[in-house]
């Protein structure tokens, strides 16, 4: 069963993004710019006919989803949160300076690429099982890349830009 339409938005800019550190599962609030980015993303999303929003329960993503919901007239209490959508667990790297060329799978307490991909597969299966026409996923950069890889049946890779903060991306 093919999904009708799937859109993805990474959370707005967070304090960890500004500090250029691994955030992972840590709670790092949206900046004022991040809240404005979410508002603009909501204005862009208003024309997409979104009938379901599903978000990571981590506050930077959930708050982004709430701001978007307000902009598109979607009831905040109808936002679905799902722990499958959380960011990659960066373990001991959390809070440390962000680097692209680290072999994350070589660090014992960092969630493996396979684990992130498995969560993305389970998320995609969950989304396909929903009865909505147009779904917006609000989550995190690395998880978004994994979900995109699953949707596109392509290998996962860590891209230098990845998915920019609060950018509306159509996956399907």
Beta strands, then each sheet from edge to edge (+ up, - down):
strand 1: 5-10
strand 2: 52-55
strand 3: 80-81
strand 4: 134-139
strand 5: 168-170
sheet 1: 3+ 2+ 4+ 1+ 5-
end
